[in-house]
Amino acid sequence: MGKLRRAAETFGLLARAEGDTPTGGSGVTPPARSAVAVVTPDMAVTLSDVFRGLQVIGTAAGQLTVDHYRGDVPSVRPHALVRRPSTLMSARQFYEQATLDLATCGNAYWRRLRGPMTGDVVDLQLLRPAEVGVAEHPDTGRVEYWHRGQKLPDGELRHLKLLPRTGYPLGLGPIQAAQVELQGTLEARDYSSTWLSTTDVPTGVLTTDQPLTPDQAKGYKTIWRGDGEEYANGHGIRVLGQGLKYTPLQISPKDAQFLETRQFNKAQLADLLGIPLSLLHASIAGASQTYQNVEQEWIAFVRFTLMQYLVRIEDALSEELPHGNTARFNVDGLLRTDTKTRYESHEIGLRAGFLTVPEVRSIEGLPPLTDAQLAELTPTTTTPEGIAA
């Protein structure tokens, strides 16, 4: 069991305990601030495609608004926690950072601050995942939390998991789940970046049809490379005998940059993060990119990638609101098509009667109409004689 536990701790499947000192007689020791991983989030974001993918996810979440519902009815004045969950940052920053914590670490932690009079949650503080320890009590099975080595009181922390799994106290994120792929991508990048300067492949070959002793070969090599003081001012001119000819080895940029490997890694990382290749400024060889299929890719990104993060935040935030109240991200803006198609859809809704002009203006972010403008839009009825009623 010891070896299995250590292996699970290594890959972030189980929080580790550090030290042997009990904390307050709780029966457990505080876990490490972060699980040991082959590729840490800090290492992963040095890959340009991972950085770009996380940037897309964070930016998409940060630009969304959150609506407050009482039952199924939108609230005219949203709850203070919806308008600004944390006093330390704007709502946009809070939602973006919470999303990125889930994307990079698989877990996000909100510390609840309560009002002195009512005890209601009035503020949420994001804690750095690397500074939070998580462990199950060996007797009760209750999950306990530490922040910077200090045990937190029960109920003070809300824990969001990107991919929750039964029996595991920690959630799983894409970086933690794909250690082998990320390690291979990092190694390929580092190898290709130093290949031209450190490779053992020669830049050229000296050949002759005459026999050469090892000392002669070494001497001609020294002459050609210009080693030694006597060649310091040779200005690149080399004079050789013995019928020697120099043949440079030409390496194509395609081979030198490992384009196929890099393209494969880009596609692999896009798949890992659930990002369309078009959002990583890449394409698959032989695949055609049209406006229609790119648009469908983006819609699929919202539905099947971004929503995985948003529903975690929606559920957690809704549980902090009074009973019967919920918070929902408004993703209509991200699902919008081009302007012409959108206006045609509005026209269909207006003709069918399930949309009104004020509703359409609200969807488009336009200011409300005045009473006079609304009166002009109200249709009049006429009598059979053609006189307005």
Number of C-alpha atoms within 10 A of each C-alpha: 6 7 8 9 13 15 14 16 19 16 17 22 22 23 26 23 17 13 10 9 11 11 13 9 8 13 12 18 21 27 24 23 21 18 22 18 15 14 19 17 17 9 13 19 17 11 17 12 20 23 13 17 24 19 14 16 22 23 18 16 27 18 17 19 17 18 19 24 19 15 11 10 9 15 14 10 11 17 18 13 20 22 16 20 22 22 13 13 14 13 21 19 18 21 26 20 19 25 28 21 25 25 26 23 24 24 25 26 20 21 18 19 16 14 11 9 6 8 9 14 18 19 19 23 17 20 16 17 19 14 13 23 26 24 23 18 14 11 9 8 10 12 14 21 23 20 21 14 17 12 19 16 10 11 10 14 21 18 17 22 22 25 17 15 12 7 9 15 19 26 22 22 21 20 25 23 16 13 17 13 16 25 15 12 21 18 12 15 18 11 14 19 14 10 15 14 9 9 11 8 11 8 12 11 12 15 13 12 9 8 9 12 8 9 9 12 14 12 13 20 15 13 17 17 12 18 12 9 8 9 16 10 9 10 8 10 10 12 8 13 8 13 10 15 13 12 11 11 11 8 11 8 9 9 11 12 15 16 13 11 15 15 15 13 20 23 19 17 24 21 12 18 20 18 26 21 20 15 16 19 10 13 16 13 7 6 7 9 12 8 8 9 11 16 17 14 17 18 18 17 20 21 13 12 16 22 17 16 25 21 15 19 22 18 14 17 20 19 14 20 19 12 10 11 20 24 25 19 16 13 19 12 13 15 16 12 16 9 9 8 11 12 14 11 12 19 16 12 15 15 10 10 9 10 14 15 16 14 15 16 14 12 12 13 10 11 9 13 12 8 9 8 10 12 11 9 10 8 7 9 10 10 8 7 6 8 8 9 7
